Amino acid sequence: MSTFLLEIVTPERKVYTDQVDMISVKGAEGELGILPNHIPLVTPLKVAPVIVKQGGKQHFIAVNGGFMEVRKDKVVILAESAELPEQIDIDRAKEAKTRAEQRLTSKQDQVDFKRAELALQRAVNRINVSGKL
């Protein structure tokens, strides 16, 4: 079976680079499965895990928004932030989830609900991916 190069890059660093069999991502329009020789594509990504299939195994990477560019033999994900399961501080993610939930249930006028909602999505994404070690 053929493979393609997957690179996941954030503004700070390159998080992942390897030859893979397939990836599954959550784009703005829904779930996308990318195989080798996929048609060229650029799409925004939602806060969700990227599922990487490689050699019969699945790996999960917490990706918090960004864009994906698909070329014939390479996929580049430019993410706002991304973490491998072993890099996630689960206690910090749970604290962030609790803070975001408190902000969302708050009756204060100064609360930025969109920002709190995104913080909650990122925290839940990190918690879910950390459980996939």
LOKOLFI-156089 format. One record per residue (C-alpha): residue in three letters; residue number from 1; x, y, z. Coordinates in pm, whole numbers, plus 50000, padded with zeros to 5 digits. Layout:
BEGIN
r code:ALA	pos:NUM	x:X	y:Y	z:Z;
...
END
This chain:
BEGIN
r code:MET	pos:1	x:50000	y:50000	z:50000;
r code:SER	pos:2	x:50130	y:50348	z:49919;
r code:THR	pos:3	x:50180	y:50618	z:50179;
r code:PHE	pos:4	x:50209	y:50995	z:50195;
r code:LEU	pos:5	x:50398	y:51241	z:50412;
r code:LEU	pos:6	x:50200	y:51402	z:50694;
r code:GLU	pos:7	x:50332	y:51715	z:50863;
r code:ILE	pos:8	x:50154	y:51885	z:51152;
r code:VAL	pos:9	x:50300	y:52226	z:51222;
r code:THR	pos:10	x:50217	y:52497	z:51480;
r code:PRO	pos:11	x:50358	y:52849	z:51500;
r code:GLU	pos:12	x:50604	y:52722	z:51762;
r code:ARG	pos:13	x:50723	y:52388	z:51623;
r code:LYS	pos:14	x:50677	y:52086	z:51399;
r code:VAL	pos:15	x:50462	y:51846	z:51605;
r code:TYR	pos:16	x:50454	y:51544	z:51373;
r code:THR	pos:17	x:50616	y:51432	z:51050;
r code:ASP	pos:18	x:50604	y:51077	z:50912;
r code:GLN	pos:19	x:50484	y:50859	z:50626;
r code:VAL	pos:20	x:50124	y:50747	z:50691;
r code:ASP	pos:21	x:49861	y:50529	z:50523;
r code:MET	pos:22	x:49557	y:50748	z:50594;
r code:ILE	pos:23	x:49434	y:51034	z:50809;
r code:SER	pos:24	x:49089	y:51134	z:50927;
r code:VAL	pos:25	x:49016	y:51495	z:51021;
r code:LYS	pos:26	x:48716	y:51709	z:51106;
r code:GLY	pos:27	x:48694	y:51989	z:50852;
r code:ALA	pos:28	x:48458	y:52285	z:50842;
r code:GLU	pos:29	x:48219	y:52084	z:50622;
r code:GLY	pos:30	x:48246	y:51755	z:50814;
r code:GLU	pos:31	x:48468	y:51447	z:50844;
r code:LEU	pos:32	x:48734	y:51392	z:50580;
r code:GLY	pos:33	x:48936	y:51078	z:50512;
r code:ILE	pos:34	x:49258	y:51137	z:50321;
r code:LEU	pos:35	x:49436	y:50854	z:50137;
r code:PRO	pos:36	x:49747	y:50864	z:49914;
r code:ASN	pos:37	x:49693	y:51046	z:49581;
r code:HIS	pos:38	x:49394	y:51243	z:49714;
r code:ILE	pos:39	x:49290	y:51538	z:49500;
r code:PRO	pos:40	x:49445	y:51872	z:49604;
r code:LEU	pos:41	x:49243	y:52043	z:49874;
r code:VAL	pos:42	x:49266	y:52324	z:50128;
r code:THR	pos:43	x:49016	y:52335	z:50414;
r code:PRO	pos:44	x:48982	y:52488	z:50761;
r code:LEU	pos:45	x:48986	y:52241	z:51050;
r code:LYS	pos:46	x:48772	y:52227	z:51361;
r code:VAL	pos:47	x:48895	y:52155	z:51713;
r code:ALA	pos:48	x:48912	y:51775	z:51700;
r code:PRO	pos:49	x:49155	y:51486	z:51703;
r code:VAL	pos:50	x:49340	y:51391	z:51387;
r code:ILE	pos:51	x:49336	y:51014	z:51350;
r code:VAL	pos:52	x:49651	y:50881	z:51183;
r code:LYS	pos:53	x:49654	y:50527	z:51043;
r code:GLN	pos:54	x:50001	y:50387	z:50998;
r code:GLY	pos:55	x:50100	y:50025	z:50955;
r code:GLY	pos:56	x:49770	y:49889	z:51085;
r code:LYS	pos:57	x:49780	y:50109	z:51398;
r code:GLN	pos:58	x:49588	y:50424	z:51487;
r code:HIS	pos:59	x:49745	y:50730	z:51650;
r code:PHE	pos:60	x:49556	y:51032	z:51779;
r code:ILE	pos:61	x:49680	y:51390	z:51778;
r code:ALA	pos:62	x:49491	y:51675	z:51947;
r code:VAL	pos:63	x:49463	y:51952	z:51685;
r code:ASN	pos:64	x:49300	y:52277	z:51789;
r code:GLY	pos:65	x:49188	y:52442	z:51468;
r code:GLY	pos:66	x:49389	y:52556	z:51171;
r code:PHE	pos:67	x:49406	y:52458	z:50804;
r code:MET	pos:68	x:49492	y:52147	z:50607;
r code:GLU	pos:69	x:49654	y:52147	z:50264;
r code:VAL	pos:70	x:49639	y:51822	z:50068;
r code:ARG	pos:71	x:49878	y:51760	z:49779;
r code:LYS	pos:72	x:49928	y:51441	z:49579;
r code:ASP	pos:73	x:50202	y:51299	z:49804;
r code:LYS	pos:74	x:50193	y:51525	z:50111;
r code:VAL	pos:75	x:49946	y:51666	z:50365;
r code:VAL	pos:76	x:50036	y:51969	z:50575;
r code:ILE	pos:77	x:49825	y:52068	z:50874;
r code:LEU	pos:78	x:49892	y:52422	z:50993;
r code:ALA	pos:79	x:49740	y:52413	z:51339;
r code:GLU	pos:80	x:49687	y:52685	z:51598;
r code:SER	pos:81	x:49812	y:52425	z:51848;
r code:ALA	pos:82	x:49863	y:52049	z:51844;
r code:GLU	pos:83	x:49976	y:51789	z:52096;
r code:LEU	pos:84	x:50061	y:51421	z:52092;
r code:PRO	pos:85	x:49889	y:51219	z:52368;
r code:GLU	pos:86	x:50209	y:51180	z:52572;
r code:GLN	pos:87	x:50261	y:51560	z:52570;
r code:ILE	pos:88	x:49921	y:51642	z:52723;
r code:ASP	pos:89	x:49909	y:51747	z:53088;
r code:ILE	pos:90	x:49578	y:51585	z:53180;
r code:ASP	pos:91	x:49541	y:51772	z:53511;
r code:ARG	pos:92	x:49590	y:52107	z:53335;
r code:ALA	pos:93	x:49336	y:52008	z:53067;
r code:LYS	pos:94	x:49078	y:51911	z:53333;
r code:GLU	pos:95	x:49132	y:52243	z:53514;
r code:ALA	pos:96	x:49086	y:52431	z:53186;
r code:LYS	pos:97	x:48765	y:52238	z:53121;
r code:THR	pos:98	x:48630	y:52326	z:53465;
r code:ARG	pos:99	x:48717	y:52696	z:53422;
r code:ALA	pos:100	x:48550	y:52708	z:53080;
r code:GLU	pos:101	x:48235	y:52538	z:53211;
r code:GLN	pos:102	x:48218	y:52786	z:53500;
r code:ARG	pos:103	x:48250	y:53080	z:53257;
r code:LEU	pos:104	x:47974	y:52938	z:53037;
r code:THR	pos:105	x:47733	y:52899	z:53330;
r code:SER	pos:106	x:47823	y:53243	z:53471;
r code:LYS	pos:107	x:47560	y:53517	z:53454;
r code:GLN	pos:108	x:47821	y:53795	z:53423;
r code:ASP	pos:109	x:47796	y:54034	z:53130;
r code:GLN	pos:110	x:48174	y:54049	z:53077;
r code:VAL	pos:111	x:48205	y:53681	z:52991;
r code:ASP	pos:112	x:48311	y:53619	z:52630;
r code:PHE	pos:113	x:48099	y:53311	z:52564;
r code:LYS	pos:114	x:48256	y:53234	z:52224;
r code:ARG	pos:115	x:48605	y:53233	z:52378;
r code:ALA	pos:116	x:48487	y:53018	z:52672;
r code:GLU	pos:117	x:48318	y:52775	z:52433;
r code:LEU	pos:118	x:48641	y:52738	z:52229;
r code:ALA	pos:119	x:48842	y:52686	z:52551;
r code:LEU	pos:120	x:48598	y:52411	z:52651;
r code:GLN	pos:121	x:48629	y:52241	z:52309;
r code:ARG	pos:122	x:49011	y:52251	z:52328;
r code:ALA	pos:123	x:49013	y:52109	z:52682;
r code:VAL	pos:124	x:48772	y:51826	z:52592;
r code:ASN	pos:125	x:48976	y:51748	z:52279;
r code:ARG	pos:126	x:49298	y:51726	z:52484;
r code:ILE	pos:127	x:49131	y:51506	z:52749;
r code:ASN	pos:128	x:48990	y:51270	z:52484;
r code:VAL	pos:129	x:49322	y:51235	z:52301;
r code:SER	pos:130	x:49519	y:51182	z:52623;
r code:GLY	pos:131	x:49295	y:50883	z:52697;
r code:LYS	pos:132	x:49398	y:50722	z:52365;
r code:LEU	pos:133	x:49760	y:50654	z:52467;
END
